[in-house]
Amino acid sequence: MLKAGPSQEEIRRHNLGTLLRHVHLGGPISRTVLADRMGLNRSTIMALTAELTSAGLVREELPTDTRRAGRPSLVVRPESDRVYVLAFDVAVDRLVAARVGLGGKILDRREAVRTRAGADLDDVVEVLAGLARRIHREAAPDSVCVGVGAAYCGMIRPGDGMVRFGPNMGWVDQAFGAELGLRLGLGLPVSVGNEAHLGALAEHERGVGIGFANLVYLHGDVGVGGGIIVGGKLLDGDGGYGCELGHMIVNPYNGRPCGCGSRGCLEAEVGEQALLDAAGRASELVGHDGIRAVVDAADHGDLAAQNALDRIGDWLGIGVANLINLFNPGLVIFGGMLRDIYRGSAAQVHRRVAANGLLISREKVQLRTSALGNDVTLIGAAELAFSEILASPLEVLARKTS
């Protein structure tokens, strides 16, 4: 029996979402370019943009460059100030909340210090909700929040935002998504993702990973997390807990103890504590400040700092070589605190990759630092929150404004 094809309504809904996604990720874009990219005629594009404009999701303007002959093609822009999401980033040492407009524009951003005090669900939720209330009050009266997304530095159960395991802060089976949703009181569910997974998606869609179908993203935040994009899609594993790259064993026999209970994990050998111990600075600054202090000292000739970065770079290079041999990515990205560590140890990382990476697998791979900086996981959380409206723009907007 032949399966019926999609209905005209299903095709229309798909095309509306695809067009909005182009504008959301690519910024202002002409009708002509949209027609070329989507393989649709200009009259269909005009009808689709008219619907999205009427709903207040985009607006159309004359291009600023009108020197070309003929009638200029209108430019479609996202309504960033009117349509937004709330995005949160829960890192070990900081809590961030932001209002992010359609198109990925950060409209308002607030940050608070997070104390390393163990399982602190109530405190985290209270601080984030307080930041969000202040952000929400600043939004224009006619604006609409269409989603809430959060990045957390731990293993997240898909669907309900339960933190199954957060080794660096002692969280086990904490109902983070549900509790934050209740405290926000907006009637919106909170979508929660692992911070490194979201960082990988953010870099793939908006950062240095644009155009790469296969990439590995490594994220440092006290520990080490990772995300892998294969064929343009996130590799998430059977239960959604895949790509825990920080817990790849690189030094099993005399490795450092890891917060996960094992020894010799990549996280244990290249994370914050490993670098500070190697540099003889364990009792000084921690977090981003501590890492940067070691890297800066090495830049200024501090021999202990240079030796520490060489040691950490060697283990990092072993981990990267393993990932290159396994996944043959076109790009490996270093984000979070690993941006600074890689900056100080790049030569050693490259030497180790050259020594241990398969020639065919590594011959074209690029090693780069994150283009999105400290907000990479926040931007990933925002994209998670936008996913519903990008899939079905008019229906979701109608539901949020009813």
C-alpha positions as CSV (number, residue, x, y, z in Angstrom):
1,M,0.0,0.0,0.0
2,L,1.4,3.4,-1.0
3,K,2.0,5.9,1.8
4,A,0.3,9.2,1.3
5,G,2.6,12.1,0.8
6,P,2.5,15.3,2.9
7,S,-0.5,17.5,2.6
8,Q,-0.3,21.0,1.3
9,E,-0.8,22.3,4.9
10,E,2.1,20.1,6.1
11,I,4.3,21.5,3.3
12,R,3.3,25.0,4.1
13,R,4.1,24.6,7.8
14,H,7.5,23.0,6.9
15,N,8.3,25.9,4.6
16,L,7.4,28.5,7.1
17,G,9.7,26.9,9.7
18,T,12.5,26.5,7.2
19,L,12.3,30.2,6.1
20,L,12.2,31.4,9.6
21,R,15.2,29.2,10.5
22,H,17.2,30.7,7.6
23,V,16.4,34.2,8.9
24,H,17.1,33.3,12.5
25,L,20.5,31.7,11.8
26,G,21.6,33.8,8.9
27,G,20.3,37.2,9.7
28,P,18.8,39.6,7.2
29,I,18.4,37.9,3.9
30,S,16.7,38.9,0.6
31,R,13.7,37.1,-0.8
32,T,15.8,36.2,-3.9
33,V,18.4,34.4,-1.8
34,L,15.7,32.7,0.2
35,A,14.1,31.4,-3.0
36,D,17.5,30.1,-4.2
37,R,18.3,28.4,-0.9
38,M,14.8,26.8,-0.4
39,G,14.3,25.9,-4.0
40,L,11.0,27.7,-4.2
41,N,9.6,30.3,-6.6
42,R,9.5,34.0,-5.6
43,S,5.7,34.2,-5.3
44,T,5.8,31.3,-2.8
45,I,8.5,33.1,-0.8
46,M,6.5,36.3,-0.9
47,A,3.4,34.5,0.5
48,L,5.4,32.8,3.3
49,T,7.1,36.0,4.3
50,A,3.8,37.8,4.3
51,E,2.4,35.2,6.8
52,L,5.5,35.5,9.1
53,T,5.4,39.3,8.9
54,S,1.7,39.4,9.7
55,A,2.4,37.2,12.8
56,G,5.2,39.7,13.9
57,L,8.0,37.2,13.5
58,V,9.8,39.0,10.7
59,R,9.7,42.3,8.9
60,E,10.6,43.2,5.3
61,E,12.6,46.2,4.3
62,L,14.2,47.7,1.2
63,P,17.9,46.8,1.0
64,T,20.4,49.5,1.9
65,D,22.3,48.8,-1.4
66,T,20.0,49.7,-4.2
67,R,22.7,50.4,-6.9
68,R,21.9,47.2,-8.8
69,A,19.7,47.5,-11.9
70,G,16.1,46.3,-11.7
71,R,13.6,46.1,-8.9
72,P,15.4,45.4,-5.6
73,S,14.5,42.3,-3.6
74,L,13.1,43.0,-0.2
75,V,15.2,42.0,2.8
76,V,13.7,39.8,5.5
77,R,14.8,40.5,9.1
78,P,13.9,38.7,12.3
79,E,11.8,40.7,14.8
80,S,14.5,40.3,17.5
81,D,13.0,42.9,19.9
82,R,9.5,41.4,19.8
83,V,10.1,37.7,19.9
84,Y,12.5,36.2,22.4
85,V,13.5,33.4,24.7
86,L,14.9,33.2,28.2
87,A,18.3,31.4,28.3
88,F,20.2,30.2,31.4
89,D,23.7,28.8,31.8
90,V,24.6,27.0,35.0
91,A,28.4,26.6,35.3
92,V,30.4,25.6,38.3
93,D,31.4,29.2,39.3
94,R,28.7,31.3,37.6
95,L,25.0,31.6,36.9
96,V,23.9,33.5,33.8
97,A,20.4,34.5,32.6
98,A,19.6,36.3,29.3
99,R,16.8,37.5,27.1
100,V,17.8,36.4,23.6
101,G,15.9,37.7,20.6
102,L,14.9,35.9,17.5
103,G,18.0,35.9,15.3
104,G,20.3,35.1,18.3
105,K,20.7,38.7,19.5
106,I,21.4,38.9,23.3
107,L,19.1,41.7,24.4
108,D,19.7,41.6,28.1
109,R,22.2,39.6,30.2
110,R,22.6,39.2,33.9
111,E,25.2,37.2,35.8
112,A,25.8,36.0,39.4
113,V,28.6,34.2,41.2
114,R,27.9,30.6,42.1
115,T,29.7,29.3,45.2
116,R,31.2,25.8,45.1
117,A,28.9,24.5,47.8
118,G,27.8,21.1,46.8
119,A,24.2,20.2,45.9
120,D,22.6,23.6,45.7
121,L,19.4,23.2,43.6
122,D,17.3,25.6,45.6
123,D,19.9,28.3,45.6
124,V,20.6,28.0,41.9
125,V,16.9,28.1,41.0
126,E,16.2,31.0,43.3
127,V,19.1,33.1,41.8
128,L,18.1,32.3,38.2
129,A,14.5,33.1,38.8
130,G,15.4,36.4,40.3
131,L,17.6,37.3,37.4
132,A,14.9,36.3,35.0
133,R,12.3,38.4,36.7
134,R,14.4,41.5,36.3
135,I,15.1,40.7,32.7
136,H,11.4,40.0,32.0
137,R,10.4,43.3,33.5
138,E,12.7,45.1,31.1
139,A,11.1,43.5,28.0
140,A,8.8,45.7,25.8
141,P,5.0,45.3,26.7
142,D,4.2,43.9,23.2
143,S,7.0,41.4,23.2
144,V,6.5,37.7,23.7
145,C,8.6,35.0,25.3
146,V,8.4,31.8,23.2
147,G,10.6,29.4,25.1
148,V,13.0,28.8,28.0
149,G,16.2,26.9,27.7
150,A,19.0,26.1,30.1
151,A,22.5,24.6,29.9
152,Y,23.8,22.6,32.9
153,C,27.3,21.2,33.6
154,G,26.2,17.6,34.0
155,M,24.3,14.7,32.5
156,I,20.7,15.6,31.7
157,R,17.8,13.2,31.2
158,P,16.1,14.1,27.9
159,G,12.5,15.3,28.2
160,D,12.2,16.5,31.7
161,G,15.5,18.4,32.5
162,M,16.4,16.1,35.4
163,V,20.1,16.3,36.3
164,R,21.1,12.7,36.7
165,F,24.7,13.4,37.6
166,G,26.7,16.6,38.1
167,P,30.1,15.3,39.4
168,N,31.7,18.6,40.0
169,M,28.9,19.9,42.3
170,G,27.5,16.7,43.7
171,W,24.1,16.8,42.0
172,V,22.4,13.4,41.6
173,D,18.8,13.1,40.3
174,Q,18.0,16.8,40.8
175,A,14.7,18.0,39.1
176,F,16.3,21.2,37.8
177,G,14.1,21.8,34.8
178,A,10.8,21.3,36.7
179,E,11.9,23.4,39.7
180,L,13.1,26.2,37.5
181,G,9.9,26.2,35.5
182,L,7.8,26.4,38.7
183,R,9.9,29.2,40.2
184,L,9.7,31.2,36.9
185,G,5.9,31.1,36.9
186,L,5.6,31.8,33.2
187,G,3.6,28.7,32.3
188,L,6.5,27.6,30.0
189,P,8.4,24.3,30.2
190,V,12.2,24.6,30.7
191,S,14.2,22.7,28.1
192,V,17.5,21.6,29.7
193,G,20.6,20.3,27.9
194,N,24.2,19.3,28.8
195,E,26.4,22.4,28.4
196,A,28.9,20.9,26.1
197,H,26.3,19.3,23.8
198,L,24.7,22.8,23.5
199,G,28.1,24.4,23.0
200,A,28.7,22.0,20.1
201,L,25.4,22.9,18.5
202,A,26.0,26.6,19.0
203,E,29.4,26.5,17.4
204,H,28.0,24.3,14.5
205,E,25.1,26.7,13.8
206,R,26.6,30.1,14.7
207,G,30.3,29.8,15.4
208,V,33.5,28.5,14.0
209,G,31.8,25.2,13.1
210,I,29.5,26.7,10.4
211,G,29.9,24.6,7.2
212,F,31.4,21.5,9.0
213,A,29.2,18.4,8.9
214,N,31.5,16.6,11.4
215,L,33.1,18.2,14.4
216,V,34.2,17.6,17.9
217,Y,33.7,20.3,20.6
218,L,35.6,20.1,23.9
219,H,34.4,22.4,26.7
220,G,36.3,23.2,29.9
221,D,34.5,24.3,33.1
222,V,36.5,23.0,36.0
223,G,36.0,19.6,34.4
224,V,35.8,18.7,30.7
225,G,32.7,18.0,28.6
226,G,32.2,17.4,25.0
227,G,29.8,17.3,22.1
228,I,30.2,15.5,18.7
229,I,28.4,16.5,15.5
230,V,28.2,13.7,13.0
231,G,26.6,14.3,9.6
232,G,25.2,17.7,10.9
233,K,23.5,16.1,13.9
234,L,24.4,15.8,17.6
235,L,25.6,12.3,18.6
236,D,23.6,11.8,21.8
237,G,23.7,8.1,22.6
238,D,20.9,5.6,23.4
239,G,19.7,7.4,26.6
240,G,20.9,10.9,25.7
241,Y,24.0,10.7,27.8
242,G,26.6,10.2,25.0
243,C,29.8,12.2,24.3
244,E,31.0,12.4,27.9
245,L,34.4,13.0,26.4
246,G,35.9,14.2,29.7
247,H,35.5,10.7,31.0
248,M,37.4,9.0,28.2
249,I,40.3,7.2,30.0
250,V,43.7,8.4,28.8
251,N,45.9,7.4,31.8
252,P,44.5,4.2,33.4
253,Y,47.4,3.0,35.5
254,N,48.7,6.0,37.4
255,G,46.1,8.6,36.5
256,R,44.7,11.3,38.8
257,P,41.4,10.5,40.6
258,C,38.3,11.9,38.8
259,G,35.1,13.2,40.3
260,C,33.2,10.5,38.5
261,G,34.9,7.8,40.6
262,S,37.4,6.6,38.0
263,R,41.0,7.5,37.5
264,G,42.9,8.9,34.6
265,C,40.0,10.5,32.8
266,L,40.7,13.2,30.3
267,E,39.0,15.6,32.7
268,A,41.2,14.6,35.6
269,E,44.4,15.0,33.5
270,V,43.6,18.3,31.8
271,G,41.0,20.0,34.0
272,E,41.4,23.1,36.2
273,Q,42.9,21.2,39.2
274,A,45.4,19.3,37.1
275,L,46.8,22.5,35.6
276,L,46.9,24.4,39.0
277,D,48.6,21.5,40.7
278,A,51.2,21.1,37.9
279,A,51.9,24.8,38.1
280,G,52.2,24.8,41.9
281,R,49.2,27.2,42.2
282,A,46.7,24.9,43.9
283,S,46.1,27.3,46.8
284,E,45.7,30.5,44.6
285,L,43.1,31.6,42.1
286,V,40.6,29.1,40.7
287,G,38.2,29.0,37.8
288,H,38.8,31.1,34.7
289,D,41.0,33.5,36.6
290,G,43.2,30.7,37.8
291,I,43.6,29.2,34.4
292,R,44.4,32.6,32.7
293,A,46.9,33.4,35.5
294,V,48.9,30.3,34.6
295,V,48.7,30.9,30.8
296,D,49.7,34.6,31.3
297,A,52.6,33.6,33.6
298,A,53.8,31.1,30.9
299,D,53.6,33.9,28.3
300,H,55.9,36.0,30.5
301,G,58.5,33.3,30.9
302,D,57.4,31.5,34.1
303,L,59.1,28.1,33.7
304,A,56.8,26.2,36.1
305,A,53.8,27.5,34.2
306,Q,55.3,26.6,30.9
307,N,56.1,23.1,32.1
308,A,52.6,22.7,33.5
309,L,51.0,23.7,30.2
310,D,53.3,21.3,28.3
311,R,52.2,18.5,30.6
312,I,48.5,19.3,30.3
313,G,48.9,19.8,26.5
314,D,50.4,16.4,26.2
315,W,47.3,14.7,27.8
316,L,45.0,17.0,25.9
317,G,46.7,16.0,22.7
318,I,46.3,12.3,23.5
319,G,42.6,12.8,24.0
320,V,42.3,14.8,20.8
321,A,44.2,12.1,18.8
322,N,41.9,9.4,20.1
323,L,38.9,11.5,19.0
324,I,40.4,12.1,15.6
325,N,41.1,8.4,15.1
326,L,37.5,7.5,16.2
327,F,35.4,10.1,14.4
328,N,37.6,11.7,11.6
329,P,36.2,15.2,12.3
330,G,36.9,18.1,10.0
331,L,37.2,20.3,13.0
332,V,38.1,20.1,16.8
333,I,36.9,23.1,18.8
334,F,38.2,24.1,22.3
335,G,35.7,26.1,24.3
336,G,35.3,27.4,27.9
337,M,38.5,27.3,29.9
338,L,40.0,25.0,27.3
339,R,40.3,28.0,25.0
340,D,43.0,29.4,27.3
341,I,44.6,26.0,28.0
342,Y,44.8,25.3,24.3
343,R,46.2,28.8,23.6
344,G,49.1,28.0,26.0
345,S,49.7,24.4,24.9
346,A,48.8,24.3,21.2
347,A,52.3,23.3,20.1
348,Q,52.3,20.3,22.5
349,V,48.8,19.3,21.4
350,H,49.8,19.4,17.8
351,R,52.9,17.3,18.5
352,R,50.9,14.7,20.2
353,V,48.2,14.6,17.5
354,A,51.0,14.2,14.9
355,A,52.5,11.4,16.9
356,N,49.3,9.4,17.7
357,G,46.7,10.5,15.2
358,L,46.2,8.3,12.1
359,L,47.7,10.2,9.1
360,I,44.6,9.8,6.9
361,S,42.2,10.8,9.7
362,R,44.2,13.9,10.8
363,E,45.5,15.2,7.4
364,K,42.7,17.7,7.0
365,V,41.5,18.3,10.5
366,Q,41.6,21.8,11.9
367,L,42.1,22.7,15.6
368,R,40.4,26.0,16.5
369,T,39.1,27.8,19.6
370,S,35.4,28.7,20.1
371,A,34.2,31.8,18.2
372,L,31.3,32.4,20.7
373,G,33.6,32.9,23.7
374,N,32.1,32.7,27.2
375,D,28.5,32.8,25.9
376,V,28.8,29.6,23.8
377,T,26.7,27.5,26.2
378,L,24.3,30.3,26.8
379,I,23.7,30.7,23.1
380,G,23.2,26.9,22.9
381,A,20.6,27.1,25.6
382,A,18.8,29.8,23.6
383,E,18.8,27.7,20.4
384,L,17.3,24.9,22.5
385,A,14.5,27.3,23.5
386,F,13.9,28.5,20.0
387,S,13.6,24.9,18.5
388,E,9.8,24.7,19.0
389,I,8.9,27.9,17.3
390,L,11.3,27.2,14.4
391,A,9.6,23.9,13.8
392,S,6.0,25.3,13.7
393,P,6.1,29.2,13.9
394,L,2.5,30.3,13.6
395,E,1.0,27.5,15.7
396,V,3.5,28.0,18.6
397,L,3.3,31.8,18.5
398,A,-0.5,31.6,18.6
399,R,-0.3,29.3,21.6
400,K,2.1,31.6,23.5
401,T,0.0,34.7,22.9
402,S,-3.4,33.2,23.6
